[in-house]
Amino acid sequence: MAGKKVQYSVSLRPNPQHESDPWKAYGMIQLTGKYTTKDLCEHIAAHNGIFSRAVVEGVLIQLGSCIRELILQGYSIVLGELGTITPTIKTQGATTRADFSVDDITDMDVNFTPGEVFENLRADAEFEQTSTRAAQAAALAAQKEGLTSADWSNTNSESGSDSGSGDVQEDPEP
């Protein structure tokens, strides 16, 4: 598969179920960016040439509206190889079945179950390690200030967070 590699960084993170356990190193995907609906429609239009971006965008807008309408009628939507969208509800518990009422329904949401097109992602992906967003920010700040080295202290904090990827901590410098 040709194209850009999936970038990831490695950070130390606590075990959420056992916070007193030693932190472990975990890989975190570093997103390349976001595709808006317009971007996606342009991408789709460039792949087949039959439909313009506007036509593709119109279909996607209508698809969203129709899926919402059908979800609100209790339907599960099967989108072929793409996957299945299924409505779900969140409720608070009642003491008995007889005590349960519509007022106990607190939210309605959807679950997406990936289809065949998303199978074997790991096998088909090529990976490339990169710095965490916190490390990249520290290096950029140093570069902007004309420094020849970066201050890594903010990337080593257990309480620090790396909003670009969810990273929590860098490996401390030796």
N, C-alpha and C positions, 0 to 999 in steps of 0.2 A: 504494500500500500504506500503510494507516494504521498508526499506532503509534509507539513510541519509536524514535528514530534510533540507528544503530550509532555509538558514540563511539570516536574514535581520538585518539591523541596522536602527536607527532612527536619523535623523539629521534635523536641522533647515535650511529652505531654503526660499528665497524670492519668491514672486509671480512675474513671468517674465513679466506679462502684467501690473502689478501695483507695481513697485519696492518700492514705498513709503509705501505700506501696511506693517503691522507687519509680521515678518517672522512666518512661521508655521512649525510644526513638520511633517515630511514625512518619510515613510518607504522606504528604498532602499535595493534592493537585494545585498547580498554579494556573489559574484561568488565563487564557490568551486574551479574552475580551468577551463582549456580549454581541449577539446578533439581534437587532431589532426586527420587527415584522417586515419592515421595508427592506432591510439588509437581506433577510432570508428570502423574500420574494424576488429580489434582484438575483440572488444566487441560484434559485430554482429556475428563473427565466433564462439565465445564462447557460444552464445545463441542457435545455431542450429546444429553445428557440421557437417553439410553437406558440407559447403563451407569453404575453408581455408581463412585466412586473405588476402592472395595474390589475390585470386579469387574475394573476396568482394571488395578489393581495385581497382582491374582492372575494375570491373563493375562501381564503383563510378567515377573513372577517365573518363571512356567512357561516363557515364551519363552526367558529367559536360560538356564534349566536345560536345555531341549531343544537350544538352539543349542550349548551346551558339549558335551553328549552327542554330537551329530552331528559337531562339529568333531573330537572325539577319535576318531571313526570315519573321519575323512578326507574328510568332505563339505564342499562349499562351500554356503553358505546364501544363496539369492536371496530378498530381502525386497521383491519388487516394485519400486515406484518409489523406495523408501527406499534400496536399494543391495544390495551383495553382501559377505558376510563370507567370507573365504577363509583356511584354515589355512596357516601357514608354519612352517618350522623354521630354526633357526640352527645352523650346524655349524662345527667346526674342520676344516681341511683335512688330508687324508692324502696321502701320497706317491703312492699308486696307488689305483685303484678297489678292488683286492683288499685293500688295507690299511684301507679305510674300514669302520667298524663302527658299530653303534648307539651305542657310547660316544662317538663323535665328534659326536653330536647334543647340543648344549648348551642349547637352549631351544626351546619351541614357542610361537607367538604367532598373532595373526590380523591380516589386512589388511582394511580396510574400503574398498570402492570406492563412492563416492556414486552414487546413482541419479538419475532424472529430477527428483525433488522438490527436489534440491539444485542443479539447473541454473539458470543466470542469476541467481545470488545477487547478483553485483555490479550487474547491471542493475536488480534489484528493490530494492536497499538504498538507504536514505538515510543519509548520513553527517553527523556533527557533530564538529568538532575540540574537544578538551578538554585539560586539563593532564595531565601524566604523574602517576602515583601518587606519585612522589618529590616533585614540586612541590605536589601536594595535601597531602601529609603535612607539608611545611614550612609551608605556609599555615595548616593546622589547628593545628600546634604554636605558631605565632606568635599565632594568635587565642586559644588557650587561655591563653597567657601575657599577654594583653592588649596585645600589641605592634601597632603600625600597619604594620609591614613584616616580611617573612619573611627568614630566612637561607637563601639559595639555594646556599651553598657545597657542601653535600652532594649537590646535584642536578647539579653541574657536573663531578664527578670522572669521569675515564675509567674508573677501576676500580670506581666505584660501581655499584650495581645497583638496579633498581626491581622488587621482587618481584611487584608487581601486574600488570605487563605485559611484563616482560623489557626495559624501557628501560634504557639504559646511561648516557646523558648528555643533559643539556639544552643548548640553545644558550646560550653564555655571555651574560651581560648586557652590553650595549654600554657 
